[in-house]
Amino acid sequence: MDNARLKKVKQFFAVLRGFCFQKFKKKLAIFVFTLFICVFSTLIYTSVSMYLFSATISSKGVVKTLGVGVYWDEVCSKPVSYIDWGIVDPVLQKNVTVYVRNEGNVPAFISLDTINWDPVNASSCITLSWDYLGQLLGPSEVVEVTFILSISSDVQNITSFTFDIMITQVE
């Protein structure tokens, strides 16, 4: 093959390649445009149909909350976090007065329990009670209660103790 003929074949393929690339670019442009129109139409249809084919219903409610706060004062400004019973004589009682507030938004009763005794056997000879009468407490209602600590006369080998007081709201 001579150079002239080889040159013509190269030119032919160059033209053919350019022609194919131009056709490809044109088809790609049409495809991208069509895809854009489809996506845009879908967005418009979805937006319009949300307003034309939907109903909005307002809603209102109150979430029920439970909670109890224990305070040193009747206005509930000084929370109780620790009670120091000091030195307690067996057979004698020791009293501490606190104020319990229903901090939930529904009426509730409260209950008293003791947990985390140290030493563990102290709970068999030391008891905590209170003078709460079992009345229903409304939301934000405050009741004065007195804790009563009693130590049995047959207490042995216990010179100090700790425990946690748990006041729970009961529906």
C-alpha positions in Angstrom: 0.0 0.0 0.0 1.4 3.4 -0.9 1.4 6.4 1.3 -1.3 8.2 -0.5 -3.7 5.3 -0.2 -2.8 4.8 3.5 -3.4 8.5 4.1 -6.9 8.3 2.5 -7.8 5.3 4.7 -6.6 7.1 7.8 -8.7 10.2 6.8 -11.7 7.9 6.1 -11.5 6.4 9.6 -10.9 9.8 11.2 -14.1 11.1 9.5 -16.0 8.0 10.5 -14.8 8.2 14.1 -15.7 11.9 14.3 -19.1 11.1 12.8 -19.7 8.3 15.3 -18.5 10.5 18.2 -20.9 13.3 17.1 -23.8 10.9 16.8 -22.9 9.6 20.3 -22.7 13.1 21.7 -26.0 13.9 20.2 -27.6 10.7 21.6 -26.1 11.4 25.0 -27.4 14.9 25.0 -30.9 13.6 24.1 -30.7 11.0 26.9 -29.6 13.5 29.5 -32.3 15.9 28.5 -35.0 13.2 28.6 -33.7 12.0 32.0 -33.9 15.6 33.3 -37.5 16.0 32.0 -38.5 12.7 33.7 -37.0 13.6 37.1 -38.4 17.2 36.9 -41.9 15.9 36.0 -41.8 13.3 38.8 -40.9 16.0 41.3 -43.6 18.3 40.1 -46.2 15.5 40.1 -45.2 14.4 43.7 -45.3 18.0 45.0 -48.7 18.8 43.4 -50.2 15.4 44.3 -49.3 15.9 48.0 -51.4 19.0 48.1 -54.2 17.9 45.8 -54.6 14.3 46.9 -53.9 14.4 50.7 -55.6 15.5 53.9 -53.9 17.2 56.9 -55.3 16.4 60.3 -54.1 18.5 63.3 -53.3 16.7 66.5 -52.9 17.7 70.1 -52.1 15.8 73.2 -50.3 15.7 76.5 -47.6 13.1 77.2 -48.1 11.5 80.6 -45.1 12.1 82.8 -44.3 10.6 86.2 -41.9 11.9 88.7 -41.4 12.8 92.3 -39.2 15.3 94.0 -38.1 15.4 97.6 -37.2 18.7 99.3 -36.2 20.2 102.6 -38.7 23.1 102.3 -42.4 23.4 101.6 -41.7 25.7 98.5 -39.5 22.9 97.0 -36.4 25.0 96.5 -33.9 22.9 98.4 -33.7 19.3 97.1 -32.8 16.5 99.4 -29.9 14.4 98.2 -28.5 13.1 101.5 -29.9 12.5 105.0 -27.4 12.2 107.9 -29.1 10.3 110.7 -26.3 11.0 113.1 -26.0 8.8 116.2 -29.1 6.7 116.7 -29.8 4.9 119.9 -31.4 1.4 119.7 -35.1 1.4 120.7 -35.4 5.1 120.2 -36.7 6.6 116.9 -35.1 9.3 114.9 -37.4 11.5 112.7 -36.6 13.7 109.6 -39.3 15.8 107.9 -39.2 16.4 104.1 -41.6 17.5 101.5 -42.5 15.3 98.5 -43.9 16.9 95.3 -45.6 15.1 92.5 -43.6 16.4 89.5 -45.6 14.5 86.9 -48.7 15.7 85.1 -51.1 13.0 86.4 -52.4 12.2 89.9 -50.4 9.5 91.6 -49.7 7.7 94.9 -46.2 7.3 96.3 -44.4 4.4 97.9 -41.3 4.1 100.1 -38.6 1.5 99.8 -35.0 1.1 101.0 -32.2 -0.3 98.9 -28.4 -0.8 98.9 -28.0 -1.6 102.5 -24.4 -1.6 103.9 -23.9 -3.9 105.8 -26.5 -6.0 104.0 -27.8 -7.5 107.3 -28.6 -4.1 108.7 -32.0 -4.2 107.0 -33.0 -7.0 109.4 -32.7 -4.7 112.5 -33.0 -1.2 111.1 -36.3 0.0 109.5 -37.4 3.1 107.8 -41.1 4.1 107.7 -43.0 7.3 107.2 -46.2 9.0 108.1 -47.6 9.3 104.6 -51.3 8.5 104.7 -51.6 7.2 101.2 -53.5 10.1 99.7 -53.5 10.7 96.0 -51.2 13.6 95.0 -52.3 15.8 92.1 -49.7 17.2 89.7 -47.4 19.7 91.5 -49.1 18.9 94.8 -46.7 18.8 97.8 -47.1 16.7 100.9 -45.1 16.8 104.1 -43.8 13.5 105.3 -41.7 12.4 108.2 -39.3 9.6 107.9 -39.0 7.4 111.0 -35.8 5.5 111.5 -36.0 2.7 114.1 -33.3 0.4 115.3 -34.1 -2.9 117.0 -32.9 -3.5 120.6 -31.2 -6.7 119.6 -28.9 -5.1 117.0 -25.5 -6.7 117.1 -22.1 -6.0 115.3 -23.5 -3.0 113.5 -21.8 0.3 114.4 -22.5 2.2 111.2 -24.8 1.8 108.3 -25.8 3.3 104.9 -28.8 2.8 102.7 -30.7 4.5 99.9 -34.2 5.8 100.3 -36.4 5.3 97.2 -39.7 7.1 96.8 -41.6 5.9 93.8 -44.7 7.2 92.1 -47.4 4.6 91.7 -50.4 5.1 89.3 
